[in-house]
């Protein structure tokens, strides 16, 4: 559920981007909606609302939510102010590389690697398995950052945005499913009632 809530601003970004630019009048104010800069504005506002709402209701955000939120603010503001999407194109690669750094650092700082913090409550696997999976996630985030950068710099704006919204989600889903054979033997079946 948490991942779906985190995904709301990106869906809003995509919907606004895909609209044909038009002027909308609200309470006597005219505003252009549609296109990438309008979408960046909606991404920024919806992120403030979503993460602000999560912070108010949960009294906290996890590390990855903070990283994502701060990155949205840091990359959307210059995109909006300078009307240059190059700033926004760097958001996904840098966020993925920060995630890789957090996962790598978790091997050396703290009692558990980052992946065990995320999934350890559901799967009682040995420490060696979590350490190996953690390194796999480090590699995944490094590669995903490089792929996002290549897509952003080499492909059209439309393909970049579609990859940003749907490609990353699909790649991450496939990546998580591919780890199931490693964790399957540690997943405990719920005991059936006699």
N, C-alpha and C positions, 0 to 999 in steps of 0.2 A: 504494500500500500504506500509506504514511504517513497518508493521510487516513482510511483505514478504521480504523487503530489509534487515531487521535485521536477517532474517532466512538464507540468502545466505551463510554466512560462515559455518553454520552447515550442509547445503546440500553439500558443497564442502568437508567438513570433512568426511561425510558419503561416498561420491563417492571415495575419495582417500583411505579411510580405506578399502573399498570393493574390491579394485584392488589387484590382486596378486602382491606381491613385485617383482619389476624388476628394473634393472639399466637403466637409461635414460641418454643419452649423449646430452648435449646442449652446443654449442660453446666450445667444448673440455673438458667440465667438466662433470664428471659422478655423477649422483645423484640417490639414491634409492627412488623409489616412490611406495607407497602401504603399507598397514599396519597402525597400530595405531600411531606410532611415526611420520611417514611421514604425516599422517592425522592431527596430532597436529600441525606440522609445517605449513601446509596449512591453518588450522583454524586460527593460529596466523597471518599469512600474509594476508589472506583474510579479517580478522577482522580489521586489520590496514587499508587496502584499503577501505573497506566499510564504517567504521566509520570515517576514515579520509576524504573520499569523502563527506560523509554527513556533516561533520563539515565544510568543505570548502564551500559547496554549500549553506548550511543553516545558517552558522556562529554560530551554536550551536548544542549540543546534549542534549536530555532530560536526567533526572536523571537516568532512567532505562537503557538507552543506555550507559551512563558513567559507571554504575555499571557493566553491561555486558562486556563492553570493558576491563575495568580494571581487572575483574575476568579472562577473557581469557588470558590476558598478565600474570597475577600472577600465574595461574595454568598451562598454556601451557609451559612457560619457564622452570620450574623445571622438568616437564614431559619430555621435549626434552633434557635438559642438563643431567639429571640423568637416562634417559631411564627407567622411572618408571611411569606406568599409574595410580598409586594410587593418585598422585597429581590431575590428571584430573578428577578422580572419585568424588572428593570432590567439584568440581566447581558447579555443578547444585544444590546440597543441600545447600551449603553456599549462593549462589546467591538467591535462593528461600527464605531462612531465612532472608537475608538482605532486600529483597522486603517486606516480612512480617513486618519487623521492620520499614521500611519506611512508610508502610500503617498505622501501629499502631501509630507511632509518628505523622503522619499527623492529627490525631484526636486532638492532644494537641497543635500542632504548626502550625501556618498558619490559613488562613480563611476558607479553604475547606479541606475535607478529600481527600486523593489521588485519589480515584475512581471518585470523582466529578470533579477533575482536568482533568481526562482522558475522561470522558463521559458526563460531565455536559453541554457541548456546544450542544450536540445532544438530550439530554433528560432533560426537565425542571422539575425534581422531587424535592420534599421538602427535606430540610436538614436532617430530621429524616430518610428518606429512604436512603440517601447517607451514613449516619453514620452506618446504619445497614448493607448495602452492603459492606462498608469498612471493618467492622469486619468479614464479611463472607470471604472477600478476604484475610484478615490476616490469618484466619484459613486455607483457601485453600493453601496459600503459605507455612505455617508450615507443613501441611500434605504432600504437594507435595515434599517438601525438604526431609522429612522422607522417602517417597516412593522412591525418587531418590537414597537416601543413601542405602536403603535396596536392591534395584535392583543392584546398583553398587557393593556392597560387597557380595551379595549372589548368583548372577547369573553369567553366563559366560560373557566373553568380548563381544561376538556377540550379546547376548540378551541385555546387558547393552547399547551398542551403538544403537541398533535398538530402544530401549525404549527412550533413550536420544533424538534421532532425531524425531521419529514418535509418541511415547507414550505420551510425554509431550505435543506435539501439539494437539493430539486428546483429551487428558484430559482437556486441557485448552479450546478447542473449545466447548466440551460438557458442561463444567462449565459455560462458558459465555452464551450459549444457555439456560441453566437451570435458569439463572437470568431474562430471558425475561418476565416471568409472573409477576415478581415484578415490572418491569419497563414499562410493556405494557400499563397500564392505564395512564401513563404520556407522552407517545409518541404522539406527535401531528400529525394528518393527514394533508398533504398539502392541502390547500384550492383549490378546483377545480374552473376553470374559468367558469363564468356564460355564 
